[in-house]
């Protein structure tokens, strides 16, 4: 593998288009930080991935508040941050602690990402939000607009973007080593099984197509109404919380939302794709409650300046008892890994096995020159830790995070359009300037579904 050496931080602004402002300016904080001054941060959602998020943020800031709808998770996190004030409702946290906070991490289930993050940004708080940035297309656009309006430092939790190998791959593609790229394939191992038991880690499966009939009592430690947040009311069931919510339309974003913000990020950034103009899909059986067992989604992007149009195809799930993985002419006759990306250019091909786009297998017959670095190198394989450091450093006046909401919201908006196409069963034509599907009227309710009273923006 060829990786460009670190020569320090340099920046390059995008050209014209949706992503033009993603790195075009350096954030200048209104507060000038002293050498020994510490940020204050709150964690919204502190179980599962949120536990690591607030722990890592706590290495660079003082954690003054923690919030979770699950008392057991809240109590567990209080053992580490004993001086942090606990909350069940992030709205109460922001009302009570707003003047004592610089920043928040948001690591809830997908359906409450935007509600928490937008409320925090409206108070001028810097936000780190887990992937996918939002549950719906309209929310992704709102996150972008809100971050710009309030001038806050933002970052989405697709932590592979902090890896040196990811950044080297982006620079290689940008250098023209592959020539014009017109075709990209990206696939995932989600949803994966416990191979010992055959059980799905989360239920994106044709055997679960309806809500449970049982209505067990809500456990004492779970604040169910707060967990539901903006989603429609339904009875509690342990199949939703704490893990399997991802496979349900009302709460999660399926395999696409789970992993596309990781695995598509490298080609998306390298090719500066922006928003697609057409999205189509084929999938397993679609029902009103849960995501299908498999899907192939095709995104069509227009030409950008002097670069040609690009077709990106996404593959997910289990089809006819087998992993839905493409059969591709990979370099050196390699067999596709369970997750990966493959870029096909006029001069060469780049295969990156795994989720993060940080490795490379190259087939460039004419050879190539290692490009000069564009992006900062952290020189550390702990990508979770380095991404938090990048965010915190930016808050204190450093360079903008790579996965800021200008970039992350466009990536999320694009990927979630795939779920809209899956659910409609029709190809959609998309006007990215206005955020509208122009050929299917019933898409409106999927781009921006209604929210429960008390949870609007």
FIZA-270825 format. One record per atom (N, C-alpha, C, O): residue in one letter; y, z, x. Coordinates in pm, whole numbers, plus 50000, padded with zeros to 5 digits. Each point is the difference from the previous one (the first is absolute). Example, Ala and Ser with C-alpha at 12.3 -4.5 7.8 and 13.67 -1.06 7.14 Angstrom:
! FIZA-270825
A494315078051319A501195000049911A501205000050090A499985006650104S501074986249861S501195000650082S501095007349923S501115001750051
//
This chain:
! FIZA-270825
X498805000050084X501205000049916X501245000050087X500075007450098X500894984549869X501274999550073X501055007749924X500274997149883X500345012650181X501035008149937X501244999750087X499935002350121X501214994949817X501264999850075X500345013850050X499725010049933X500874990850184X500385012950057X501265005449936X500814992549945X499325020550063X501165006649943X501184999150097X499915004450115X501164990049837X501224999750082X501155006749928X501174997150026X498495011949880X501055007149929X500304993849866X499364990249960X501615015349972X500314995949864X500934988049998X501065000050062X498524989949868X500884988749972X499834996349855X498955002949942X502044990749998X499964997049857X500384985549977X500814994250072X498585000149823X500354986449960X500154999949850X499115004449927X502014990750026X500224999649855X499234988349940X499814989750064X499735012249812X499364989049928X501044989349968X501215002550003X498294985849966X500864989349953X500355001849855X499845010949945X500624978549992X500415000849860X498795002349911X498874996950038X501365008649844X498915002249904X499945014449957X500885008150032X498054995249895X499875013249941X499975010950106X500545010949979X498844986150137X499865010250103X501154999950101X499915006450104X501144986549866X501054997950100X500615013050049X500415000850116X499665009549798X500645012450042X499045010450051X500415011350029X498324985449981X499005010350030X500255006950134X499825012150011X500604980450091X500295006250128X501354995350053X500265000550121X500604994949790X501224993650044X501095009950038X501034996050055X498775016849915X501005009750042X499335012850041X498885002949959X501795004750123X499515013150038X500695010349914X501225000049985X497985009049957X500545010449915X500895009350082X499615004750107X501564998049841X500925009350065X500145012349909X500644999049895X498805012450143X500015011549911X501405005749983X500834999350090X499425006249790X501295006349976X500105013250075X501105004850028X497765001050003X499975012650073X499644997050145X499024993050025X501745012150070X499694998550142X499185012150044X500485011449994X498314986050049X499065010850027X500195005450141X500184992450096X499765020849916X500045006550129X498654999350069X498984997649934X501005004450196X498774998450078X498895009349953X498834996350005X501525015749949X498995009749961X499935002149849X499375009549953X501284981849971X500065001849855X498754994249936X499564989150035X499855018449868X498774996049934X500294994949859X500865005349930X498414984450032X500034995249863X499275009849908X499175007950046X501144991549826X499255007449899X499314990049908X500604990049961X498155012850005X499214990549924X499165007349896X499625011550020X500114981749869X499105005149897X498844990249983X500174987950018X498675017449946X498844991849974X499704999449852X499765010449938X500244977850003X499674998249859X498624993449994X499834988250031X499185019849927X498604995950010X499485004050136X500244993050099X499025018549908X499625005350131X498495001650014X499525007350087X499724985749828X498554999550016X499594986350045X500794990649994X497975008050052X499524987050044X500884994350110X500285006850099X500154980849885X500864993650100X501315007550015X500585000450109X499905005649782X501255007550007X499945012050092X501025004150055X497795001649962X499875011450090X500354996050143X500765006950068X498674981949977X500334995150134X501444995550011X500635002050104X499904992049791X501384995150005X500995011350024X500874998950086X499005011949839X500975010850019X499725007750129X500945005150063X497804995849978X499715006450129X500674992450113X500625006050088X499254980849911X500594991950106X501525000449995X500665000850104X499914998549776X501465001349989X500455013650051X501075001250059X498105009149918X500335013450046X500015001650150X500495010150051X498964980250022X500095000350146X501394996350050X500345002450116X500484991549796X501334995450040X501125005949915X501174997350024X498465010949877X501005005449908X499515013449945X498835003550014X502085003849925X499665012649935X499604997149855X500804994649924X497985009050039X499524998149864X500495011749915X499585011450020X501324985749885X500635010749923X499505000649856X500295009649929X498954980250026X499475000049864X498764991449995X499894990050071X499175013949844X498784992249977X499754999449850X500315009349927X499124979450028X499824997849857X498664993449973X499634990350067X499645014849836X498774993749957X499655004749860X500315011449963X499054980149959X499605003849863X498715008150001X499565004849896X499834996750221X498735007050014X500235012850080X500334999550118X499495012149817X500255012950066X499145001950123X500445005950099X498324989249897X499125001850115X500524992650122X499965005350111X500534982749869X500584992550112X501305006350048X500285000450120X500485004649785X501285006350036X499765012750082X500685002350100X498385005649858X499695012450072X499444997150139X500315007150096X498874982749914X499444996450130X501104995850098X499965003650117X501024989049834X501074995550090X500975011450032X500624999950106X499525009749804X500875011450025X499505008450117X500785007450060X497954991749973X499485007550114X500614995050130X500185007750094X500144979549911X500654994750121X501515001849994X500625003850099X499974993649784X501465000949987X500335011849909X500404998249885X499455013550168X500125012249919X501435002449952X500205006749898X500784988150172X501395002149959X500504989149905X501125000949949X498074988950026X500404989149910X499895004649855X499025006549963X501964990249957X500005003849860X499094990749921X500124987850011X498945017849908X499064991449927X500524995849863X500725007449933X498904980550026X500374994549869X498824992149945X499164994850074X500795004349793X499044991249934X500664986849957X499324989749992X501965010649980X500734988649944X501044995550103X500895007750036X499004980050012X500944995450102X501424999449947X500955000850078X499224997749792X501354999949943X500665013650018X501185000850031X498055009649949X500535013650021X500285002350148X501005006350036X498114988750049X500235001450145X501334993850039X500795006250071X499454981649883X501234993150038X501235006849941X501045000750065X498845004349811X501135007149938X500325012850076X501175003550019X497795003550024X500175013150062X500364999150147X500835007650049X498534983050021X500104999550147X500824988250050X500104997950120X500484994549789X500684987750042X501025001850110X500084991750090X500695019149904X501055002050100X499455005650131X500755001750096X497955001249908X499395005650121X499074990150068X499355003450099X500584984449850X499054990250049X500694988250067X501064995549957X498314999650149X500394987250058X499084988749956X500434988649986X498295014649993X499014989549980X498815005249921X499795012149989X499434978549955X498775003549930X498904990150036X500254988350029X498525016749968X498844991250002X499444999449859X499955010249931X499644978050025X499444998149866X498584994650016X499814988650044X499215019649920X498604996450021X499185003549877X498895005450011X501654991649873X499345002349873X499084988149969X499874990950081X499505009349800X499304988149953X501034988849977X501185002749982X498344984950018X500904988349998X501015000449885X501154996150018X498425008749866X500844998749881X501235009050002X500894998249917X499185011450175X501195008550011X500794997850129X500975007150025X498644983350056X500764997150123X501474997349970X500885006550055X499384983849857X501384995749977X500825011049935X501165002050037X498265005249867X500765010549931X500525010350100X501165004049994X497985000250098X500405010150098X500944994350105X501005006250033X498674982150019X500804994250108X501394996049954X500985002550070X499124991449813X501324996049949X500865012249975X501195000050034X498235010449905X500775012249974X500525006050130X501145004850005X498054995050100X500445005450128X501104991550062X500985005350051X498864981449946X501014991250059X501335001149927X501064998950061X498885003249808X501245001549923X500785012450041X501205000949974X498145008550090X500665011850055X500364998250147X500465009350066X499324978649985X500344997250139X498965004750099X500315001650118X498445000749837X498955004850088X499234988250061X499724990249932X499965011150194X499184990050068X498565001549952X499555011249974X499734977650014X498695000349934X498944992950083X500184988650045X498715018549973X498744994150048X499074999749880X499725010549943X499804977850017X499154998749880X498714992950036X500004989750068X498915015849884X498704994150028X499884986049939X500754996349910X498314996350142X499694986749946X499095001449880X499325010349987X500624979749922X501014989649988X501305006549956X499985010449933X501114983950101X501285006549976X500165004049854X500595010449971X498904981449937X500185002849857X498754995949922X499074993950053X500965009649819X498924996549907X500254986649933X499054993349959X502225002750027X500334987649930X500964991450081X500665004750092X499404982749870X500894990350065X501465004249983X500764999850097X499635003949782X501395003749976X500405012250082X501135000850049X497965008649966X500305011950080X500254996350146X500875005950065X498394984549987X500204995950139X501424994850019X500655003150100X499824989049807X501374994750008X501025011349989X501015000050070X498715009749843X500915011349983X500075008450127X501075004650038X497814997350027X500005007850125X500884993250105X500765006750071X499144980249939X500824992450095X501485001749968X500815002750089X499544995649785X501405000949958X500555014150021X501145001750044X498065008349925X500475013950011X500215003850146X501005006450033X498084989850054X500145003150142X501264993750057X500715006250080X499574981549881X501214993350048X501265006949947X500965002150073X499005001349798X501185006049938X500395013150066X501195002650021X497825005750012X500295013450052X499935000850152X500235010750056X499444978550011X500054999550145X499075009750070X500355005450105X498484997049837X499075009750058X498994993150092X499784988049990X499635019950098X498974995150091X498655001149929X499655010749950X499614978450046X498774999649922X498854994550082X500194992950099X498615010649857X498804994850065X498825001049904X499835010249933X499364979550062X498755000449923X498855003550094X500034996750118X498965009949827X498905005150082X498904990250032X498825003549988X501504984450051X498984991150058X500065001750152X500584991950072X498815018949973X500225005350134X499564990850113X500425001950114X498744988149857X499594990950105X501164992350061X499884994950112X501245004349816X501154992850053X500635007150120X500834994250069X498775018349957X500505007150116X499214997050126X500415003750110X498454989549876X499134997450115X500554988850088X500544990149950X499315011650180X500474989950094X499324986649977X500644989550010X498045010749959X499284987649979X500504992349880X500064987750003X500295019349890X500594993649882X501274992750040X500194988349965X500675018450108X501294994350037X499824988250095X500754990249994X498255010750095X499734989050091X499504987749924X500364988750034X498835013449864X499524988649920X501134993249925X500064987749993X500855020249951X501154994349932X500834991750097X500424988949968X499815016450150X500794992950100X499314987150046X500654989950023X498025010549988X499264988150040X500174988949897X500274988550037X499575014749837X500154990049894X501444994949996X500244987949988X500715021450020X501424996049998X500354990850117X500914991849988X498395009650123X500324992150120X499614985349984X500424991650079X498785005449819X499554986349979X498684996950067X499614988350005X499695021750048X498754997650073X498944993449912X499174992550050X500865010549819X499034993849908X500524987049941X499274993149930X501985003550096X500634988849933X500335003849857X499995011849965X500314978449953X500285002749859X498755005149930X498934993850008X501205017449923X498885005949927X500194997049852X501035003449941X497984990350001X500054996649857X498955007449918X500024999549877X499055007250190X498865005949929X499695013750059X499895001650121X499975008449789X499665013650040X498935005349906X500054997749879X498985009450176X498965006649920X499995014950035X500055003650118X499905004849781X499995014550020X498965006049907X499944996449882X499245012750168X498965005949917X499865015050032X500485004850102X498845002349808X499905014550011X498595004849968X499244993149933X500425018850116X498725006249968X500085008749876X499035006649965X502124993549967X500145008449882X499594992649873X500144987849994X499345019149905X499645014150005X498665001650071X499064992549974X500845017250115X498755001650073X499125010649936X500455008449923X498294990950111X499015009149943X499585010650101X500104998050121X499415013349827X499195009150079X498624993650004X499255000649903X500404993450209X498794991950005X498745008449981X498944994749965X501175018550057X498845008749980X499705002149852X498835001149962X502204999449955X499815002849859X500284988149910X499615000049883X501074989950170X500384988649919X501225002449915X500434991249926X500165020850084X501155003549916X501284994350058X500225000750121X500624993549793X501314995550043X500875012150034X500005009949927X500744989350184X500955010650030X501085000749893X500495010849966X499894977849981X500844999849881X499544988549913X499534989750050X500625012149822X499294991649906X500754986949969X500824999449909X498894990550169X500444986549966X498714992249977X499554992650087X499875009249798X498644995649979X499804995849856X500575006149910X498624983550066X499824995449862X499255009949912X499994998349878X499395012150180X499295009849917X500945010849946X499555009149930X501724990050100X500965009749950X501184992349942X500954996950071X498994999949802X501004991449939X500735006749884X500844993749935X498865018950040X500655007249889X500305014350043X499415005150095X501505001149834X500335014050030X498815009049966X499224996949910X500645014150163X498945009549966X500175005449858X501125002349955X497774999649976X500065005449864X500165015150001X500555005849905X498995000650201X500125014550008X501455004050028X500734992750068X499695018649881X501355005250027X499895014450047X500305009349924X499274992750199X499875013650052X501365006750011X501024993150007X499015020249994X501295006950013X500644997350136X499314997950100X502005002249902X500724998350126X499785012450086X500235011149953X499344987450170X499835011650088X501315007750016X501084994249995X498815018750023X501195008450011X500914995850115X501215002049994X498204992350111X500814996750118X500664986349992X500754996250091X499004996249802X500554986449987X501074999649891X499765004449887X501414990450147X501104998349905X499944985549951X500634991150057X498585006749838X499614986549960X501174991449954X500084988350035X500835017449888X501134992049953X500854995150117X500524988849996X499635019450106X500754995850118X499244989550077X500614991050059X498065009949943X499234989750069X500164986549930X500144989750066X499845010349801X500184987549926X501354993650028X500104987750009X500945020550007X501314994850033X500454989349903X500015002349879X500374985850172X500534989449913X498934992449923X500344991949913X498385010350117X498934992349934X499745005149860X500325011549969X499094980249945X499725004349862X499085012249997X499175001950088X501005006249809X499185012049985X498544996349977X499694990149934X499425018050122X498574999249973X499405013550037X500595007350079X498244996249865X499405012950031X499605001050147X499694990050065X500335022149985X499525002550137X498524996650012X499225001949907X500424993150210X498594998550036X499924999850153X500864994050064X498145012549995X499925000550147X499754986350064X500064998850122X499664991049797X499814986750058X501314994250054X499984990750081X501155014749874X501304995050046X500525007850122X500404994150100X499595018949890X500555008550106X498865008250060X499225005949926X500684994550209X501044996350098X499874986350064X500884996250076X498034995849897X499824988350084X499884986849927X500614990250043X498655009149849X499644987049944X501094993349918X499764989449941X501435016550054X501114993949927X500304985850047X500534992049923X499145004850201X500414987150057X499404988149925X500584989249999X498275012649939X499354988949933X500444997949856X499474991149933X501515016950017X500464999049861X501374993449996X500895003550077X499284986849831X501274992749991X501205009249983X501054997550059X498825013049862X501155008649969X500485008350119X501145004550001X498014997450099X500335009350108X500004993750139X500855003250084X498224987949941X499864994250133X500314985350004X500464994249901X499304999850213X500264985850020X498784992850056X500114989150055X498715017249930X498764993750041X499874998050149X500765005650079X498264986449959X499784997250142X501204993150062X500325002350117X500344989149806X501174992850049X501095009850040X500544999250111X499795010249799X501035009750032X499585009650109X500825004350081X497914999049922X499505009350100X500154994650140X500415007350091X499264979849929X499874995150137X500894988150038X500204997650119X500334995049784X500754987950037X501255003150080X500404992350086X500235019249885X501205003550078X499675003250145X500885000150085X497845002649943X499545001150139X499664986250057X500594995550097X498434998149840X499334988650064X500824987249994X499834991350085X501055007449817X500854988049997X501315001850076X500744990450019X499565021950026X501315002750058X500274991650125X501114995150019X497875003450066X500224992550124X500354985349973X501034995450048X498134997149877X500424986249973X501274999149916X500784990750018X499435018749893X501204999649915X501265001450084X500984992849980X499005016650115X501165002050087X500114988750102X501094995050027X497785001150029X500034989650105X500544986949947X500744993050070X498895003549808X500404987249941X501255001049914X500484990049947X500075022250038X501225002349924X499904993649862X500844991849961X498125012049965X499634992549880X500945001849882X500244990449927X500315021450052X500825002149882X499155000049875X498825003450005X501774992949881X499305000349872X499334986549970X500544989650036X498295010649899X499314987649967X500644993249879X500745006349925X498954981150059X500454992749881X498884997949900X500254997049883X498505004650162X498864998349910X498885009350044X499745001450120X499595005149784X498885008950027X498914997049899X500264999449879X498524998750169X498864997549912X498835008650044X499965004750114X499084997449794X498895009050031X498764996149924X500064994749889X498795007950173X498725000349932X499405013750027X500205005750107X499054999749796X499515013650016X498785002449915X499594991549921X499835020450096X498985004749909X500625003149865X501194997749978X497995007549932X500465002749864X501185009649999X499995010350067X501034986149855X501225008249988X499955007549868X499694994349896X500625018650110X500065008249879X501305007949999X500685000450103X499715005749787X501315006549991X500145012950080X501125005150014X497795000450039X500065013250062X499864999950152X500775006650070X498244985949981X499705000850143X500084986250066X499884989649936X500345010850195X500074987750077X498644993250007X498985006949993X500984980050021X498714992950009X499275003150130X500595005450094X498144991049910X499175003150116X500364991650121X499735004050113X500874984349866X500384991450112X501154991049956X500224997949881X500494996750216X501064990449972X500334991950125X499935005150112X500414982349867X500624991550102X501374996049947X500114994749889X500925007850188X501374997649955X500684990750100X499965002350120X500674987249830X500684990250085X501505000849977X500494998449888X500245004050221X501465000649999X500544987450067X499544996150107X501434997649829X500614988050057X501475002950031X500795003349911X499554995450217X501355002950047X500724987050036X499384991050057X501895008149912X500744987750031X500354999250149X499835009750074X500664978749966X500494998450137X501165009750023X500785002749910X499315002350214X501095008950039X500714993450117X499484999850112X501714994949864X500714993050107X499184988150048X499694991049923X499975009250207X499244989050057X498495002349996X499234991850051X500345019249890X498575003049995X499404995049869X500675000249897X498084995350106X499414993849882X499545010349897X499975012050028X499674983349851X499435009049901X498715006350051X499334994650088X500345016949855X498795007350041X499195003649877X500555004149897X498154994450114X499075005049899X499255012050058X499374998850105X500715012749827X499305012050043X498975003749893X500345001349883X498405000350159X498925003349907X499485013950030X499675003250114X500255005249783X499535013850009X498625001149935X499774994149894X499325013450169X498645001849950X499705015049992X500305007450094X499124997249795X499685014149985X498725001949920X499594991249924X499785020450094X498945004549911X498604995250034X499744994950109X499385006849794X498584996550011X499694989549895X500215002249880X499274986450165X499744988649911X498534996250008X499494997050108X499835003349780X498584996749995X499205008350099X499094995150067X501285017849940X499265009350085X500334999250147X499405007250080X501564984349959X500374998350141X501495002250018X500794998049908X499585006350212X501415001150033X500694986549978X499474989650039X501695010749901X500784987849974X500834996950124X501205002450004X498134992250096X500624997150129X499964984950023X498974993849977X502135000250066X500014985350016X499144995350116X499795007250097X499724980749891X499264993250107X501004991150072X500394989549948X500015014650172X501104993450070X499574995650140X499095006050058X501534983449997X499714995650137X500725008850103X500974995750063X498555016649952X500665009550089X499814996250146X499044992950032X501835011650057X499864997050142X498655004450055X499465010449961X499994981550129X498755002950070X498835002349907X499035006750036X501044987749842X498895001449908X499795014149948X498915003349954X502115004950052X499885013949955X499745000749850X500394991149924X498945019550035X499785002849858X501105009249951X500415009250070X500084988349810X501125007949948X499635014749986X498935003349949X501955005250096X499855014449980X500245003149853X500404991349924X499355021250035X500175003449859X501455000049955X500274999149881X500665001950212X501434998349971X500604991650111X499525000350114X501524992149855X500624992450106X500984989749949X500194998449879X500444994650215X500924989249968X499774988550096X499575001950114X500734986049839X499744987850077X501134990249973X500224995849887X500505000650219X501134990849991X499614986750062X499514999650113X500704989649814X499634986650045X501284992250028X500764996949908X499464999850219X501184992450039X499654986250053X498834996950021X502184995050000X499784986550051X499515000050145X499294990850041X501095019450036X499625000750140X498875009850027X499354999350105X500405009949801X498995010050028X499785009149882X500644998749895X498435010750124X499605009349894X500015014250054X499715002350117X500615007149796X500005014150036X499185007649897X500304999649881X498665007350165X499175008449914X500235014450042X499865003550117X500505005049786X500215014250027X499035008249914X500275002249883X498615002250174X499065008149924X500565014049974X500735005450082X498915000349803X500485013449967X501164999649903X500424989349955X500115022650013X501015001549896X501424998350048X500884996749920X499395005450209X501385002350044X500664988450071X501175001150036X498134988049986X500634988550066X500375002550144X500894993350053X498455016350012X500385003850136X499034995050107X500205002750118X498764990149841X499084994150096X500074984949987X500574994849904X498874998250194X500084985449992X498834993350070X499585004150108X499924985749829X499084990350059X500694986549985X500304995749889X499954997650223X500844988049998X499204987550032X499045000250077X501364988949861X499524986650034X501234991250009X500444994249900X500125004750221X501204991950023X499684990550116X500235003350116X499234984949853X499514991150105X501034996650108X499644998550116X501615000349846X501024996550099X500535011750079X500884998350085X498615013749889X500515011950066X501355004149943X500564993149915X499965018150133X501295004849952X500635009350102X499325005550088X501964996149899X500755009250084X500215012949924X500414999849884X499315011550181X500225012949934X501485001549968X500844999350089X499495002849784X501425000449961X500705012750045X499375010250027X501944989049980X500805011950026X499945009249877X499974995149887X500025017950133X499945009249886X501224998849910X501134997950046X498625003549825X501065001049900X500175014649957X501115004749976X497745002250015X499995013349940X499695010950102X499384997550104X501085014449866X499755011750083X498505002950009X499274997949903X500285006950211X498635004350018X499955015350008X500725006250079X498414999849839X499875014650002X498975004550102X500025011650044X499074979549996X499055003550104X499055011249961X499615007950085X500024992849789X499145010849952X499124994349889X500484992449915X498245011350085X499094994949898X500025008149872X499334996349903X501425014950094X500105007949877X501074993749913X501165004350000X498454985449926X501004992449926X500655007949888X501184998049970X498075011249966X500615008749899X501145008150060X501105000649945X498625005750169X501005008350066X501194991850046X501155004349983X498594983950074X501084991950054X500894994449888X501204998350018X498204998949867X500834994949891X500965010749950X501154997049968X498395015450024X500915010849960X501105001850104X501165002449966X498474996550160X501005001350106X501044989049989X501205002550018X498354985249954X500944988849985X500995002649887X501194997450013X498305007949875X500865003049885X501005011050034X501194998649974X498335012250085X500885011150033X501044996050105X501165004049993X498414988150104X500944995450103X501104991449938X501165000950040X498474990849863X501004991649932X500995008349921X501194996849998X498355013849937X500905008749926X501065005850092X501155001749961X498475001250162X500925005950096X500764989550082X500595003150103X499384984449849X500844989750061X499274989350076X500644991250056X498025009349948X499244989850071X499864987249921X500584998549892X498654992250162X499804987049936X499255001449869X499185009149983X501094982049926X499375000149869X498494999150008X499484992550082X499785015049835X498544998950000X499544985949966X500654992849924X498235003450133X499504986449978X499624997949854X500244989249945X499175021049991X499584998549861X501015006249905X499625006949905X501664990750120X501055004949909X499854993449864X499274990249986X501415015349913X499784995349863X500484985749976X499544993649905X501365001250176X500354985849987X498764991450023X499724990749924X499545012550182X498764992750027X498885004449908X499344991749937X500445021550054X498845005249928X500044996749852X498954997849939X502235001950002X500094997149857X499654985449971X499394997049897X500984994150192X499674985849981X498504997950018X499374992649925X500065013950176X498554999350020X499275005549877X499064993749951X501385017949998X499365006149884X500184991449875X499044997849926X502184997550051X500274991349885X499074987950001X499434996349897X500434997750219X499144988350014X498565003449967X499374993249918X500115017350144X498595003349980X499725003649854X498994995849945X501895011849992X499765004349863X500074988449901X499445001049891X501234988150145X499964988149915X498574994749987X499654993649901X499535009250200X498604996249991X499275007149888X499184994149931X501125018850051X499395007449889X500474994649865X499245000049903X502014995550090X500504994049876X499214987349969X499614997949886X500164993850215X499244987749979X498565003049960X499444993149915X499975017150146X498635004049964X499945004249854X499124995849926X501825012350034X499975005549864X500274989249895X499425000249891X501464990550141X500314989249906X498904989549995X499804993449898X499485005050213X499014989350008X500634986450007X499364990049967X501905009450075X500744987350008X500824999750129X500445010450049X499764977750003X500934998550113X501415002849951X500374996149889X500425010550194X501385003149962X500984993450097X499764999350121X501324995849822X501114994750079X501065010950008X500375005749898X500114997350224X500865011650018X501364996150055X500114992850099X500945012249835X501374998550047X500375012950070X500345009949936X499594990050197X500235012250076X501435004849997X500265012050012X500684978949971X501405004149995X500255009349883X500755009750012X498644987449875X500235007949879X498825008949962X500095007749903X498814991450171X498845008249970X499354996649868X499655009049924X500174978150047X499484995749871X498834990450018X500004991550088X499005010249825X498964990049985X500514989949898X500355003649888X499704984050150X500694989949919X499104992349905X500504992649914X498195008850100X499104991549920X499075007649905X499304993749921X500685019650085X499105007849915X500805011549939X500345009550071X499974989749802X500885009849937X499435014150003X500745009750016X497934991649970X499415013449993X500005007350134X499585011550007X500874981950099X500085006650131X501075010850003X499935009150083X501064990249829X501135009350004X499535014549995X500485008450076X498594994649833X499545013849984X499175004750118X499825012150018X499664978850062X499225003850118X500905001850122X499705008150088X501394984549918X500955001850110X500725013349989X500285006550101X500024997549776X500785012249976X499505007049875X500644999249895X498215007750114X499475006849882X500875011849959X500745005350083X499194998849790X500815011349955X499605012950069X498875001650045X502095007649962X499765013050062X500165011049895X500754998549904X498525012350114X500115011249905X501385006250003X500684999850102X499725005649785X501295006949990X500095010950106X499065007550023X502114993250040X500215010050105X499674995350139X500255007150097X499184980749914X499604994850129X500634986550031X499504992650085X501595004249848X500674987450027X500925001150119X500085010550065X500614978549964X500924999750115X501445000049951X500934999850081
//
